[in-house]
């Protein structure tokens, strides 16, 4: 056991040069590796009573289980969300599809789509006395077209523009109201009709659907609208889908609607993409009244550039490490593995050199003694050995004693003993020369 420990000590001492080399490479690994992604982000969500905020709260609760803090920032709607995203006030925002088309090319390049979260139907509720066939029937009615900068107003404005109807031409009857304010005004009969955008499960939509004096109407000519507004989609709502007790709607209807898109700004860390999308997938896994289970999240609209991390998620799912490890651990491991590969490529030849260098270092302990023996041998051969031979013999005998204290691994003992033999051989040769010199009579 003592022999093994001694050999191990010799091996370590012979390769101490590796310590600063490996330390330098490991230091470079930690210096150049990208910092871990932040575990905090801000999301613009629209009004606190809206569908965006309700979805964001569910997403926030799901992310909290992963140790990620999602801060919700209320806003006036989709346009305001884009403004906050562009100003760097938030890293994420829920935006109604089509709103990105209002941005210039430079501003659009600064945002990226993470995915579609769900569809947002456009609901038109009217009082029972209103007769509605097409949008032109709303011209003389008291109508809420959605709040300022809201997604509702953006959709209604697009529909009216397709019919060459200018909302500003009817300032008395049409009001820029949306959300709970428009719902309260409609229920109080201060309005004849009102547009709303949001998921069928939204509390505000459910509240209106449960009101027997209101009616949910169908939009006609949907194919004509879709040809002009491709960011909208057609939605079929079956009889009683919103409220079976009140049979709302009272017949099968068709409506249009954009999709709620999760958008990231330039300050968003791309590595957070799979974490956010997987949390959204969990939140949306059961579907909704209008969206089947497992349909969302889905790839964002083509009008938005997509992060490569989002493309990977939709094509292959979570990164391999994140399938088995918590996000924080998997993210760190993923970063270090990327740089660890070139590190190992550099270390491999170094470790491969350990054997030859170790062999050279051990043999150097033995072979350095041969230099003096070689010098004496050459002097004997040329007859140039000067000085006192006795002193040289004494020096070699001291070297022999020192050699006895040299430690080498057991596998190199044969070479050490050969040196002992050669050293003794040289001492005997000097003794022979000394005897010959003593036998020669003085002149």
C-alpha positions in Angstrom: 0.0 0.0 0.0 2.9 2.3 0.9 4.5 1.6 -2.5 1.2 2.4 -4.3 0.9 5.7 -2.5 4.5 6.6 -3.2 4.1 5.8 -6.9 0.9 8.0 -7.0 2.8 10.8 -5.3 5.5 10.6 -7.9 2.9 10.6 -10.7 1.2 13.7 -9.3 4.5 15.6 -8.8 5.6 14.7 -12.2 2.5 16.3 -13.8 2.0 19.3 -11.7 2.3 21.4 -14.8 -1.2 20.3 -15.8 -2.7 22.2 -12.8 -2.2 25.8 -14.1 -3.1 24.7 -17.7 -6.4 23.1 -16.6 -7.2 26.0 -14.3 -6.6 28.4 -17.1 -8.9 26.5 -19.5 -11.6 26.1 -16.9 -11.4 29.8 -16.1 -11.8 30.6 -19.7 -14.9 28.3 -19.8 -16.6 30.3 -17.0 -15.4 33.7 -18.5 -16.8 33.1 -22.0 -19.9 31.1 -21.2 -23.1 33.2 -21.6 -24.7 34.3 -18.4 -27.8 32.3 -17.3 -31.2 33.8 -18.4 -33.0 36.0 -15.9 -35.8 34.4 -13.9 -38.0 37.4 -14.2 -39.9 39.1 -17.0 -42.6 41.7 -17.4 -45.7 41.2 -19.6 -48.1 43.8 -20.9 -51.6 42.3 -20.5 -54.3 44.9 -21.4 -57.1 45.8 -19.0 -57.3 43.8 -15.7 -60.9 42.8 -16.6 -59.9 41.6 -20.0 -59.2 38.1 -21.4 -55.5 38.9 -21.8 -55.1 39.6 -18.2 -57.0 36.5 -17.1 -54.8 34.3 -19.3 -51.6 36.1 -18.1 -52.6 35.3 -14.4 -52.9 31.6 -15.2 -49.5 31.7 -17.0 -48.0 33.6 -14.1 -49.2 30.9 -11.6 -47.8 28.1 -13.8 -44.4 29.8 -14.2 -44.2 30.5 -10.5 -43.9 26.7 -10.0 -40.7 26.8 -12.0 -39.3 29.6 -9.8 -39.9 32.2 -12.6 -41.5 35.5 -11.7 -43.8 37.0 -14.3 -44.8 40.6 -13.6 -48.1 41.6 -15.1 -48.3 45.2 -16.4 -51.9 46.4 -17.2 -52.4 48.5 -20.3 -55.1 50.0 -22.5 -54.9 47.2 -25.1 -52.9 45.7 -28.0 -51.6 48.9 -29.4 -50.5 50.1 -25.9 -48.9 46.7 -25.4 -46.8 47.2 -28.6 -45.9 50.7 -27.5 -44.7 49.4 -24.1 -42.8 46.6 -25.8 -41.0 49.0 -28.2 -40.1 51.4 -25.3 -38.6 48.5 -23.4 -41.0 48.8 -20.5 -41.8 45.1 -20.8 -40.2 42.0 -22.3 -43.4 40.3 -23.3 -46.8 41.3 -24.5 -50.1 39.8 -25.6 -51.0 41.3 -28.9 -54.0 40.9 -31.2 -53.0 39.6 -34.6 -52.9 42.3 -37.3 -51.7 44.9 -34.9 -48.1 44.3 -36.0 -49.1 45.5 -39.4 -49.5 49.0 -38.1 -45.8 49.2 -37.3 -43.1 50.3 -39.7 -40.5 47.8 -40.9 -37.9 48.8 -38.4 -40.2 48.6 -35.4 -41.6 45.2 -36.6 -38.1 43.8 -36.8 -37.5 44.6 -33.2 -40.2 42.2 -32.0 -40.5 38.5 -32.4 -43.5 36.2 -32.2 -43.4 33.4 -29.7 -46.7 31.8 -30.6 -50.5 32.0 -30.9 -52.2 31.4 -27.5 -55.8 31.2 -28.5 -58.5 32.6 -30.9 -60.3 35.8 -30.0 -63.8 36.0 -31.4 -65.4 39.3 -32.2 -68.8 39.4 -30.4 -71.6 41.8 -31.4 -74.3 42.0 -28.7 -77.4 44.0 -29.4 -80.7 44.6 -27.6 -83.6 42.5 -28.6 -85.3 45.3 -30.6 -82.3 45.8 -33.0 -82.6 44.2 -36.4 -79.1 43.3 -37.8 -78.2 41.9 -41.2 -75.0 43.7 -42.1 -72.7 46.4 -40.6 -74.5 49.2 -42.4 -77.5 48.5 -40.1 -75.4 49.9 -37.2 -75.1 53.4 -38.7 -77.9 55.0 -36.8 -77.5 53.0 -33.6 -75.8 53.9 -30.3 -72.8 51.7 -30.7 -69.6 50.9 -28.7 -66.7 50.3 -31.1 -64.0 49.5 -28.5 -61.8 51.6 -26.3 -59.0 53.8 -27.6 -55.9 51.8 -28.7 -57.8 48.6 -28.0 -57.8 45.5 -30.1 -61.6 45.7 -30.3 -61.4 49.1 -31.9 -58.7 47.9 -34.3 -60.9 45.0 -35.6 -64.1 47.0 -35.9 -62.2 49.8 -37.7 -60.9 47.2 -40.2 -64.4 45.8 -40.8 -65.9 49.2 -41.2 -63.0 50.3 -43.6 -63.7 47.2 -45.7 -67.3 48.5 -46.1 -66.1 52.1 -46.7 -67.7 53.2 -43.5 -65.8 55.9 -41.5 -66.6 55.7 -37.7 -65.7 59.4 -37.2 -68.7 60.3 -39.3 -71.0 59.2 -36.5 -69.6 60.9 -33.4 -72.9 61.1 -31.6 -74.1 57.6 -31.9 -70.8 55.7 -31.8 -68.6 55.7 -28.8 -65.0 54.6 -28.1 -66.0 52.4 -25.3 -64.9 48.8 -24.5 -64.7 46.3 -21.8 -66.8 46.6 -18.6 -67.7 50.3 -19.4 -69.3 49.2 -22.7 -71.0 46.2 -21.0 -72.5 48.4 -18.3 -73.8 51.0 -20.8 -75.3 48.2 -22.9 -77.1 46.6 -19.9 -78.3 50.0 -18.8 -79.8 50.5 -22.3 -77.5 53.5 -22.9 -76.3 51.6 -26.0 -78.1 49.7 -28.7 -75.1 47.5 -29.6 -71.5 46.9 -28.6 -68.5 45.1 -30.0 -66.3 43.0 -27.7 -63.2 40.8 -28.4 -62.3 38.0 -26.1 -62.4 34.3 -25.4 -65.8 32.7 -24.8 -65.0 31.9 -21.2 -64.2 35.6 -20.4 -66.3 36.7 -17.4 -67.5 39.8 -19.3 -68.7 37.8 -22.3 -70.4 35.3 -20.0 -72.1 38.1 -18.2 -73.5 39.5 -21.4 -74.5 36.0 -22.6 -76.5 35.4 -19.5 -78.6 38.6 -20.0 -82.0 37.6 -21.6 -82.6 41.0 -23.0 -79.5 40.9 -25.2 -78.8 39.0 -28.4 -75.6 37.7 -29.9 -75.8 38.2 -33.7 -74.0 36.6 -36.6 -71.7 38.3 -39.0 -72.4 37.6 -42.7 -70.1 37.7 -45.7 -67.2 36.3 -43.7 -65.4 35.0 -46.8 -65.3 38.5 -48.2 -63.8 39.8 -45.0 -61.2 37.1 -44.8 -60.1 37.8 -48.4 -59.4 41.4 -47.3 -58.2 40.8 -43.7 -56.2 37.6 -43.8 -55.1 38.0 -40.1 -58.6 37.2 -39.1 -60.1 33.8 -38.9 -63.6 32.3 -39.2 -65.3 30.9 -36.1 -68.5 28.9 -35.9 -70.3 29.2 -32.6 -73.0 26.6 -32.0 -76.4 27.3 -30.5 -76.2 27.6 -26.8 -72.4 27.5 -26.8 -71.9 30.5 -24.5 -74.9 30.0 -22.2 -77.1 26.9 -22.4 -79.5 28.1 -19.8 -80.3 31.2 -21.8 -79.6 29.5 -25.1 -77.0 32.1 -26.2 -76.6 32.3 -29.1 -80.2 31.2 -29.9 -79.0 29.7 -33.2 -75.7 28.7 -34.9 -73.8 31.8 -35.8 -70.6 32.7 -37.6 -68.2 35.4 -36.5 -64.7 36.6 -37.2 -61.8 37.0 -34.9 -58.0 37.6 -34.6 -55.7 35.4 -32.5 -54.0 36.4 -29.3 -50.3 36.3 -30.0 -47.5 36.3 -27.5 -44.8 38.7 -28.7 -41.3 39.4 -27.3 -39.2 42.5 -27.5 -35.5 42.9 -28.0 -34.8 42.7 -24.2 -36.3 39.3 -23.9 -33.8 36.5 -23.3 -34.4 33.9 -26.1 -33.4 31.0 -23.8 -36.6 31.6 -21.8 -38.7 30.7 -24.9 -39.2 27.0 -24.2 -40.0 27.7 -20.5 -42.7 30.3 -21.4 -44.2 28.1 -24.2 -44.3 25.0 -22.1 -46.1 26.9 -19.3 -48.6 28.2 -21.9 -49.1 24.7 -23.2 -49.9 23.5 -19.7 -52.4 26.4 -19.2 -54.1 25.7 -22.5 -53.9 21.9 -22.5 -57.7 21.4 -21.9 -58.7 23.8 -24.7 -61.7 26.1 -24.4 -65.3 26.3 -25.6 -64.1 27.1 -29.1 -60.6 25.7 -29.2 -60.0 22.0 -29.0 -57.6 20.5 -26.4 -53.9 20.6 -27.4 -54.4 23.1 -30.3 -52.4 25.9 -28.7 -49.8 27.4 -28.4 -49.2 27.4 -32.2 -46.7 29.0 -34.5 -47.1 32.8 -34.7 -48.4 34.6 -37.9 -46.1 34.8 -40.8 -46.1 38.6 -40.5 -43.9 38.2 -37.4 -40.4 37.0 -37.3 -40.0 33.9 -35.1 -37.2 33.2 -32.6 -35.2 30.1 -33.6 -35.9 28.7 -30.1 -39.6 29.0 -30.8 -39.2 27.2 -34.1 -37.3 24.4 -32.4 -40.0 24.1 -29.7 -42.8 23.7 -32.3 -40.8 21.3 -34.4 -39.2 19.1 -31.7 -40.6 20.1 -28.3 -38.6 21.0 -25.3 -34.8 20.8 -25.4 -33.5 17.4 -24.2 -32.2 18.6 -20.9 -35.3 20.5 -20.0 -37.4 17.4 -20.4 -35.7 15.8 -17.4 -34.3 18.7 -15.3 -35.7 21.9 -13.8 -35.3 24.8 -16.2 -32.6 26.6 -14.1 -30.4 23.6 -13.9 -31.0 22.5 -17.5 -30.2 26.0 -18.8 -26.9 26.2 -16.9 -25.9 22.7 -18.0 -26.8 23.4 -21.6 -24.5 26.5 -21.6 -21.6 24.7 -20.0 -21.9 21.6 -22.2 -21.6 23.8 -25.3 -18.2 25.2 -24.2 -17.1 22.0 -22.4 -16.9 20.2 -25.8 -14.1 22.4 -27.2 -12.5 22.3 -23.7 -12.4 18.5 -23.8 -10.9 18.7 -27.3 -8.1 20.8 -25.9 -7.6 18.7 -22.8 -7.5 15.3 -24.7 -4.1 15.8 -26.2 -2.8 17.2 -22.9 -3.9 14.2 -20.9 -2.6 12.0 -23.7 0.8 13.5 -23.1 0.7 12.6 -19.4 2.2 9.1 -20.1 5.2 10.1 -22.2 5.9 13.2 -20.0 5.7 11.1 -16.9 8.0 8.5 -18.4 10.5 11.2 -19.4 10.4 12.8 -15.9 11.0 9.5 -14.1 13.8 8.5 -16.5 15.3 12.0 -16.2 15.8 11.3 -12.5 18.0 8.4 -13.5 19.6 9.5 -16.7 21.0 12.7 -15.3 23.5 10.6 -13.3 24.9 9.2 -16.5 26.3 12.6 -17.6 29.1 12.4 -15.1 29.8 8.8 -15.8 30.1 9.6 -19.5 32.6 12.4 -18.8 34.8 10.1 -16.8 34.6 7.4 -19.4 35.7 9.7 -22.1 38.6 11.0 -20.0 39.7 7.4 -19.3 39.5 6.6 -23.0 41.6 9.6 -24.0 44.0 9.3 -21.1 43.0 12.8 -19.9 41.8 12.0 -16.4 43.4 14.7 -14.4 43.5 15.2 -10.7 43.4 12.8 -7.8 41.7 9.6 -8.8 41.0 8.9 -5.1 39.0 12.1 -4.9 37.0 11.1 -8.0 36.4 7.6 -6.5 35.2 9.3 -3.3 32.9 11.6 -5.3 31.4 8.6 -7.1 30.8 6.7 -3.9 29.0 9.7 -2.5 26.8 9.7 -5.7 26.1 6.1 -5.1 24.9 6.9 -1.6 22.7 9.7 -3.0 21.3 7.3 -5.6 20.1 5.0 -2.9 17.7 7.7 -1.8 16.2 8.3 -5.2 12.5 7.2 -5.4 11.1 5.8 -8.6 8.0 3.7 -9.3 8.5 0.0 -9.1 8.1 -0.4 -12.9 11.3 1.7 -13.3 13.4 -0.1 -10.6 15.3 -2.1 -13.2 16.7 1.1 -14.7 17.7 2.4 -11.3 19.5 -0.8 -10.5 21.3 -0.7 -13.9 22.6 2.7 -12.9 23.8 1.3 -9.6 25.7 -1.4 -11.6 27.2 1.2 -14.0 28.2 3.4 -11.2 29.9 0.5 -9.4 31.5 -0.5 -12.6 33.1 3.0 -13.1 34.3 2.9 -9.5 36.0 -0.4 -10.1 37.6 0.9 -13.3 39.0 3.9 -11.4 40.4 1.5 -8.7 42.1 -0.5 -11.4 43.6 2.6 -12.9 44.8 3.6 -9.4 46.4 0.2 -8.9 48.2 0.4 -12.2 49.5 3.8 -11.4 50.7 2.6 -8.1 52.5 -0.3 -9.7 54.6 1.9 -12.0 58.0 2.6 -10.3 58.9 6.2 -9.9 61.6 7.5 -12.4 
